[in-house]
């Protein structure tokens, strides 16, 4: 299953397998997170 989450909160990116950064409608970076955190580990 794939879930797409769009946010301006960079802390949430820690739970993602892949982070895609977009600026002005263009992909500027793709980052693979080899050690994603569990949602319970994130300080909301």
PyMOL Python script that loads the backbone (N, CA, C, O; Angstrom):
from pymol import cmd

cmd.read_pdbstr("""\
ATOM      1  N   UNK A   1       0.836  -1.165   0.000  1.00  0.00           N
ATOM      2  CA  UNK A   1       0.000   0.000   0.000  1.00  0.00           C
ATOM      3  C   UNK A   1       0.891   1.243   0.000  1.00  0.00           C
ATOM      4  O   UNK A   1       1.939   1.268   0.646  1.00  0.00           O
ATOM      5  N   UNK A   2       0.473   2.240  -0.712  1.00  0.00           N
ATOM      6  CA  UNK A   2       1.201   3.504  -0.786  1.00  0.00           C
ATOM      7  C   UNK A   2       0.342   4.609  -0.196  1.00  0.00           C
ATOM      8  O   UNK A   2      -0.847   4.714  -0.499  1.00  0.00           O
ATOM      9  N   UNK A   3       0.950   5.430   0.645  1.00  0.00           N
ATOM     10  CA  UNK A   3       0.275   6.597   1.203  1.00  0.00           C
ATOM     11  C   UNK A   3       1.110   7.816   0.859  1.00  0.00           C
ATOM     12  O   UNK A   3       2.329   7.811   1.029  1.00  0.00           O
ATOM     13  N   UNK A   4       0.459   8.853   0.378  1.00  0.00           N
ATOM     14  CA  UNK A   4       1.147  10.105   0.073  1.00  0.00           C
ATOM     15  C   UNK A   4       0.711  11.125   1.114  1.00  0.00           C
ATOM     16  O   UNK A   4      -0.481  11.377   1.294  1.00  0.00           O
ATOM     17  N   UNK A   5       1.688  11.708   1.796  1.00  0.00           N
ATOM     18  CA  UNK A   5       1.423  12.715   2.816  1.00  0.00           C
ATOM     19  C   UNK A   5       2.150  13.983   2.410  1.00  0.00           C
ATOM     20  O   UNK A   5       3.360  13.972   2.181  1.00  0.00           O
ATOM     21  N   UNK A   6       1.417  15.056   2.325  1.00  0.00           N
ATOM     22  CA  UNK A   6       2.020  16.337   1.959  1.00  0.00           C
ATOM     23  C   UNK A   6       1.988  17.228   3.191  1.00  0.00           C
ATOM     24  O   UNK A   6       0.931  17.440   3.786  1.00  0.00           O
ATOM     25  N   UNK A   7       3.157  17.750   3.573  1.00  0.00           N
ATOM     26  CA  UNK A   7       3.238  18.563   4.788  1.00  0.00           C
ATOM     27  C   UNK A   7       4.375  19.575   4.684  1.00  0.00           C
ATOM     28  O   UNK A   7       5.307  19.422   3.895  1.00  0.00           O
ATOM     29  N   UNK A   8       4.265  20.596   5.494  1.00  0.00           N
ATOM     30  CA  UNK A   8       5.359  21.556   5.650  1.00  0.00           C
ATOM     31  C   UNK A   8       6.116  21.285   6.948  1.00  0.00           C
ATOM     32  O   UNK A   8       7.074  21.987   7.271  1.00  0.00           O
ATOM     33  N   UNK A   9       5.680  20.258   7.696  1.00  0.00           N
ATOM     34  CA  UNK A   9       6.303  19.888   8.967  1.00  0.00           C
ATOM     35  C   UNK A   9       7.413  18.870   8.698  1.00  0.00           C
ATOM     36  O   UNK A   9       7.138  17.690   8.482  1.00  0.00           O
ATOM     37  N   UNK A  10       8.650  19.322   8.712  1.00  0.00           N
ATOM     38  CA  UNK A  10       9.791  18.461   8.374  1.00  0.00           C
ATOM     39  C   UNK A  10       9.971  17.298   9.344  1.00  0.00           C
ATOM     40  O   UNK A  10      10.543  16.276   8.965  1.00  0.00           O
ATOM     41  N   UNK A  11       9.503  17.422  10.578  1.00  0.00           N
ATOM     42  CA  UNK A  11       9.641  16.350  11.566  1.00  0.00           C
ATOM     43  C   UNK A  11       8.879  15.107  11.111  1.00  0.00           C
ATOM     44  O   UNK A  11       9.321  13.984  11.358  1.00  0.00           O
ATOM     45  N   UNK A  12       7.750  15.299  10.457  1.00  0.00           N
ATOM     46  CA  UNK A  12       6.938  14.170   9.998  1.00  0.00           C
ATOM     47  C   UNK A  12       7.680  13.357   8.936  1.00  0.00           C
ATOM     48  O   UNK A  12       7.406  12.167   8.777  1.00  0.00           O
ATOM     49  N   UNK A  13       8.592  13.959   8.223  1.00  0.00           N
ATOM     50  CA  UNK A  13       9.362  13.250   7.199  1.00  0.00           C
ATOM     51  C   UNK A  13      10.163  12.094   7.789  1.00  0.00           C
ATOM     52  O   UNK A  13      10.529  11.166   7.067  1.00  0.00           O
ATOM     53  N   UNK A  14      10.439  12.137   9.082  1.00  0.00           N
ATOM     54  CA  UNK A  14      11.212  11.066   9.731  1.00  0.00           C
ATOM     55  C   UNK A  14      10.502   9.714   9.703  1.00  0.00           C
ATOM     56  O   UNK A  14      11.150   8.683   9.890  1.00  0.00           O
ATOM     57  N   UNK A  15       9.183   9.692   9.472  1.00  0.00           N
ATOM     58  CA  UNK A  15       8.456   8.417   9.436  1.00  0.00           C
ATOM     59  C   UNK A  15       8.339   7.866   8.016  1.00  0.00           C
ATOM     60  O   UNK A  15       7.824   6.765   7.816  1.00  0.00           O
ATOM     61  N   UNK A  16       8.807   8.616   7.047  1.00  0.00           N
ATOM     62  CA  UNK A  16       8.657   8.218   5.644  1.00  0.00           C
ATOM     63  C   UNK A  16       9.811   7.344   5.159  1.00  0.00           C
ATOM     64  O   UNK A  16      10.945   7.477   5.619  1.00  0.00           O
ATOM     65  N   UNK A  17       9.497   6.441   4.216  1.00  0.00           N
ATOM     66  CA  UNK A  17      10.528   5.650   3.537  1.00  0.00           C
ATOM     67  C   UNK A  17      11.234   6.492   2.479  1.00  0.00           C
ATOM     68  O   UNK A  17      12.430   6.336   2.231  1.00  0.00           O
ATOM     69  N   UNK A  18      10.468   7.383   1.866  1.00  0.00           N
ATOM     70  CA  UNK A  18      11.011   8.220   0.797  1.00  0.00           C
ATOM     71  C   UNK A  18      10.463   9.635   0.970  1.00  0.00           C
ATOM     72  O   UNK A  18       9.269   9.827   1.197  1.00  0.00           O
ATOM     73  N   UNK A  19      11.349  10.618   0.858  1.00  0.00           N
ATOM     74  CA  UNK A  19      10.970  12.023   0.949  1.00  0.00           C
ATOM     75  C   UNK A  19      11.240  12.661  -0.403  1.00  0.00           C
ATOM     76  O   UNK A  19      12.353  12.592  -0.923  1.00  0.00           O
ATOM     77  N   UNK A  20      10.227  13.275  -0.960  1.00  0.00           N
ATOM     78  CA  UNK A  20      10.362  13.960  -2.244  1.00  0.00           C
ATOM     79  C   UNK A  20      10.152  15.446  -1.980  1.00  0.00           C
ATOM     80  O   UNK A  20       9.071  15.858  -1.558  1.00  0.00           O
ATOM     81  N   UNK A  21      11.174  16.241  -2.224  1.00  0.00           N
ATOM     82  CA  UNK A  21      11.086  17.683  -2.001  1.00  0.00           C
ATOM     83  C   UNK A  21      10.731  18.365  -3.315  1.00  0.00           C
ATOM     84  O   UNK A  21      11.327  18.096  -4.359  1.00  0.00           O
ATOM     85  N   UNK A  22       9.746  19.253  -3.238  1.00  0.00           N
ATOM     86  CA  UNK A  22       9.243  19.947  -4.420  1.00  0.00           C
ATOM     87  C   UNK A  22       9.330  21.448  -4.175  1.00  0.00           C
ATOM     88  O   UNK A  22       8.969  21.932  -3.103  1.00  0.00           O
ATOM     89  N   UNK A  23       9.808  22.174  -5.167  1.00  0.00           N
ATOM     90  CA  UNK A  23       9.875  23.631  -5.084  1.00  0.00           C
ATOM     91  C   UNK A  23       9.343  24.205  -6.385  1.00  0.00           C
ATOM     92  O   UNK A  23       9.811  23.849  -7.466  1.00  0.00           O
ATOM     93  N   UNK A  24       8.382  25.078  -6.281  1.00  0.00           N
ATOM     94  CA  UNK A  24       7.770  25.710  -7.455  1.00  0.00           C
ATOM     95  C   UNK A  24       7.277  24.683  -8.465  1.00  0.00           C
ATOM     96  O   UNK A  24       7.395  24.888  -9.673  1.00  0.00           O
ATOM     97  N   UNK A  25       6.722  23.570  -7.965  1.00  0.00           N
ATOM     98  CA  UNK A  25       6.151  22.547  -8.833  1.00  0.00           C
ATOM     99  C   UNK A  25       7.154  21.600  -9.457  1.00  0.00           C
ATOM    100  O   UNK A  25       6.782  20.781 -10.297  1.00  0.00           O
ATOM    101  N   UNK A  26       8.422  21.690  -9.067  1.00  0.00           N
ATOM    102  CA  UNK A  26       9.473  20.852  -9.633  1.00  0.00           C
ATOM    103  C   UNK A  26      10.129  20.023  -8.532  1.00  0.00           C
ATOM    104  O   UNK A  26      10.429  20.540  -7.456  1.00  0.00           O
ATOM    105  N   UNK A  27      10.349  18.742  -8.802  1.00  0.00           N
ATOM    106  CA  UNK A  27      11.052  17.886  -7.845  1.00  0.00           C
ATOM    107  C   UNK A  27      12.506  18.338  -7.785  1.00  0.00           C
ATOM    108  O   UNK A  27      13.199  18.359  -8.802  1.00  0.00           O
ATOM    109  N   UNK A  28      12.965  18.699  -6.588  1.00  0.00           N
ATOM    110  CA  UNK A  28      14.339  19.171  -6.428  1.00  0.00           C
ATOM    111  C   UNK A  28      15.225  18.169  -5.692  1.00  0.00           C
ATOM    112  O   UNK A  28      16.450  18.275  -5.728  1.00  0.00           O
ATOM    113  N   UNK A  29      14.594  17.181  -5.013  1.00  0.00           N
ATOM    114  CA  UNK A  29      15.389  16.192  -4.290  1.00  0.00           C
ATOM    115  C   UNK A  29      14.523  14.984  -3.955  1.00  0.00           C
ATOM    116  O   UNK A  29      13.334  15.122  -3.668  1.00  0.00           O
ATOM    117  N   UNK A  30      15.127  13.803  -3.992  1.00  0.00           N
ATOM    118  CA  UNK A  30      14.471  12.567  -3.573  1.00  0.00           C
ATOM    119  C   UNK A  30      15.415  11.893  -2.583  1.00  0.00           C
ATOM    120  O   UNK A  30      16.570  11.610  -2.904  1.00  0.00           O
ATOM    121  N   UNK A  31      14.915  11.643  -1.387  1.00  0.00           N
ATOM    122  CA  UNK A  31      15.737  11.084  -0.317  1.00  0.00           C
ATOM    123  C   UNK A  31      15.124   9.773   0.153  1.00  0.00           C
ATOM    124  O   UNK A  31      13.927   9.710   0.432  1.00  0.00           O
ATOM    125  N   UNK A  32      15.941   8.727   0.241  1.00  0.00           N
ATOM    126  CA  UNK A  32      15.493   7.445   0.808  1.00  0.00           C
ATOM    127  C   UNK A  32      15.883   7.428   2.279  1.00  0.00           C
ATOM    128  O   UNK A  32      17.049   7.616   2.625  1.00  0.00           O
ATOM    129  N   UNK A  33      14.900   7.202   3.135  1.00  0.00           N
ATOM    130  CA  UNK A  33      15.131   7.123   4.574  1.00  0.00           C
ATOM    131  C   UNK A  33      15.299   5.652   4.932  1.00  0.00           C
ATOM    132  O   UNK A  33      14.323   4.903   4.964  1.00  0.00           O
ATOM    133  N   UNK A  34      16.523   5.239   5.197  1.00  0.00           N
ATOM    134  CA  UNK A  34      16.811   3.827   5.465  1.00  0.00           C
ATOM    135  C   UNK A  34      16.339   3.382   6.847  1.00  0.00           C
ATOM    136  O   UNK A  34      16.171   2.185   7.083  1.00  0.00           O
ATOM    137  N   UNK A  35      16.125   4.319   7.755  1.00  0.00           N
ATOM    138  CA  UNK A  35      15.692   3.994   9.121  1.00  0.00           C
ATOM    139  C   UNK A  35      14.512   4.874   9.538  1.00  0.00           C
ATOM    140  O   UNK A  35      14.655   5.714  10.426  1.00  0.00           O
ATOM    141  N   UNK A  36      13.350   4.690   8.908  1.00  0.00           N
ATOM    142  CA  UNK A  36      12.208   5.526   9.284  1.00  0.00           C
ATOM    143  C   UNK A  36      11.758   5.252  10.716  1.00  0.00           C
ATOM    144  O   UNK A  36      11.804   4.115  11.186  1.00  0.00           O
ATOM    145  N   UNK A  37      11.328   6.295  11.394  1.00  0.00           N
ATOM    146  CA  UNK A  37      10.822   6.163  12.758  1.00  0.00           C
ATOM    147  C   UNK A  37       9.363   5.712  12.721  1.00  0.00           C
ATOM    148  O   UNK A  37       8.677   5.873  11.712  1.00  0.00           O
ATOM    149  N   UNK A  38       8.909   5.155  13.817  1.00  0.00           N
ATOM    150  CA  UNK A  38       7.495   4.835  13.975  1.00  0.00           C
ATOM    151  C   UNK A  38       6.774   6.120  14.379  1.00  0.00           C
ATOM    152  O   UNK A  38       7.362   7.000  15.008  1.00  0.00           O
ATOM    153  N   UNK A  39       5.512   6.217  14.015  1.00  0.00           N
ATOM    154  CA  UNK A  39       4.741   7.421  14.339  1.00  0.00           C
ATOM    155  C   UNK A  39       4.749   7.703  15.841  1.00  0.00           C
ATOM    156  O   UNK A  39       4.742   8.864  16.251  1.00  0.00           O
ATOM    157  N   UNK A  40       4.762   6.663  16.657  1.00  0.00           N
ATOM    158  CA  UNK A  40       4.766   6.835  18.113  1.00  0.00           C
ATOM    159  C   UNK A  40       6.056   7.485  18.626  1.00  0.00           C
ATOM    160  O   UNK A  40       6.085   8.008  19.740  1.00  0.00           O
ATOM    161  N   UNK A  41       7.113   7.456  17.824  1.00  0.00           N
ATOM    162  CA  UNK A  41       8.397   8.038  18.231  1.00  0.00           C
ATOM    163  C   UNK A  41       8.489   9.530  17.924  1.00  0.00           C
ATOM    164  O   UNK A  41       9.402  10.205  18.400  1.00  0.00           O
ATOM    165  N   UNK A  42       7.563  10.041  17.142  1.00  0.00           N
ATOM    166  CA  UNK A  42       7.592  11.446  16.736  1.00  0.00           C
ATOM    167  C   UNK A  42       6.985  12.313  17.836  1.00  0.00           C
ATOM    168  O   UNK A  42       5.935  11.977  18.385  1.00  0.00           O
ATOM    169  N   UNK A  43       7.641  13.423  18.156  1.00  0.00           N
ATOM    170  CA  UNK A  43       7.106  14.386  19.118  1.00  0.00           C
ATOM    171  C   UNK A  43       6.205  15.337  18.351  1.00  0.00           C
ATOM    172  O   UNK A  43       6.674  16.153  17.557  1.00  0.00           O
ATOM    173  N   UNK A  44       4.914  15.224  18.596  1.00  0.00           N
ATOM    174  CA  UNK A  44       3.929  16.065  17.898  1.00  0.00           C
ATOM    175  C   UNK A  44       3.809  17.364  18.644  1.00  0.00           C
ATOM    176  O   UNK A  44       3.037  18.236  18.245  1.00  0.00           O
TER     177      UNK A  44
END
""", "prot")
cmd.dss("prot")
cmd.show_as("cartoon", "prot")
cmd.util.cbc("prot")
cmd.orient("prot")
